[in-house]
Amino acid sequence: LSSWKIVQQKLLPLVLACRYDTPLVLTIVKILVILTKPVSEQAKRAGRLVIDVSSKKVPEDVIREQIRLRDNALRQSETLMEYKRLFLKHPSHLRHTRNSSAAAG
């Protein structure tokens, strides 16, 4: 979903365009909650995994699987951070912040 930019290009614009359609907004919020769940402890461990590729004791297929697991964990963490940044820096928030600042000043 991250590489397809579904959240940025489909879900957030849909929420903004249909903000008064409560069932639709709640469904999208449920999806966003699932997408932004914290990374599991197992994924955190996999992301920190040090892989000894020079060792002849570990079979090559095991090393490949460890690399795949680590790369997936890192990608999951990066996607989570991307989604959080997207919510924080969304233009609708910036407009609201500017308007609030102007009204206060």
Residue pairs with C-beta under 8 A, 6 or more apart in sequence:
1 7
1 35
1 79
2 75
2 79
2 82
2 83
7 32
7 35
7 83
7 86
8 86
11 28
11 31
11 32
12 86
12 90
14 24
14 28
15 25
15 28
15 29
16 92
18 24
18 25
19 25
32 83
35 83
36 80
36 83
36 84
38 80
39 47
39 73
39 76
39 77
39 80
43 72
43 73
43 76
43 77
44 73
46 69
46 70
46 72
46 73
47 70
47 73
47 74
47 77
49 66
49 69
49 70
49 73
51 63
51 66
51 67
51 70
52 58
53 63
87 93
